């Protein structure tokens, strides 16, 4: 009897899905997935908030010195990378 009910439920679900237009179903599934991911992420962050806070504090204490950041962002490869990325962004802008 349990298999029969399970089969009926599967048939009902497949009929309901096929009855809904594909665009509406995609929107519903995308919205549901979006909400589910943020709920899971929120629960994870809430349950681990103390260890995350401790990790962030330790990372802040171990941050690189200011001169290392200046050296990194004024190096030729990084300047070229930022320049090429900026050009790519500007070329990708289209009029609406």
C-alpha positions in Angstrom: 0.0 0.0 0.0 2.9 2.4 0.8 4.3 1.9 -2.7 1.0 2.6 -4.3 0.6 5.9 -2.4 4.2 6.8 -3.2 3.5 6.2 -6.9 0.3 8.3 -6.7 2.3 11.1 -5.2 4.9 11.0 -7.9 2.2 11.0 -10.6 0.4 13.9 -8.9 3.7 15.9 -8.7 4.7 15.2 -12.3 1.2 16.2 -13.5 1.3 19.4 -11.5 4.7 20.3 -12.8 3.7 19.6 -16.4 0.5 21.7 -16.0 2.5 24.8 -15.0 4.1 26.8 -17.8 7.9 26.3 -18.0 8.7 30.0 -17.4 6.6 30.2 -14.3 8.0 26.9 -13.0 11.5 28.1 -13.6 10.8 31.4 -11.7 9.2 29.4 -8.8 12.2 27.0 -8.6 14.7 29.8 -8.8 13.0 31.8 -6.1 12.7 28.8 -3.9 16.3 27.8 -4.4 17.4 31.4 -3.7 15.4 31.5 -0.4 16.6 28.0 0.6 20.3 28.9 0.0 20.0 32.1 2.1 18.2 30.3 4.9 20.9 27.6 5.1 23.6 30.3 4.9 21.9 32.3 7.6 21.5 29.3 9.9 25.2 28.3 9.3 26.4 31.8 10.1 24.2 32.1 13.2 25.4 28.7 14.6 29.0 29.5 13.9 29.0 33.2 14.8 31.5 32.9 17.7 34.1 30.9 15.8 33.7 33.2 12.8 34.1 36.3 15.0 37.2 34.7 16.5 38.6 33.9 13.1 38.0 37.4 11.8 39.7 38.9 14.9 42.7 36.6 14.4 42.8 37.5 10.7 42.7 41.2 11.5 45.6 40.9 13.9 47.7 39.0 11.3 46.9 41.4 8.4 49.9 42.5 6.2 51.7 45.8 6.7 50.6 48.8 4.7 53.9 48.8 2.7 53.1 45.3 1.4 49.7 46.6 0.0 51.4 49.6 -1.6 54.0 47.3 -3.2 51.4 44.9 -4.5 49.1 47.5 -6.0 51.9 49.5 -7.6 53.6 46.5 -9.2 53.5 46.5 -13.0 51.6 43.2 -13.4 48.8 44.3 -11.1 48.6 47.8 -12.8 48.3 46.0 -16.2 45.7 43.6 -14.9 43.6 46.5 -13.5 44.0 48.5 -16.7 43.0 45.6 -18.9 40.0 44.7 -16.7 38.9 48.4 -16.7 39.1 48.5 -20.5 37.2 45.2 -20.8 34.4 46.6 -18.5 34.2 49.8 -20.5 34.0 47.9 -23.8 31.3 45.7 -22.4 29.0 48.6 -21.6 26.1 48.8 -24.0 23.4 51.4 -24.5 19.9 50.2 -23.4 
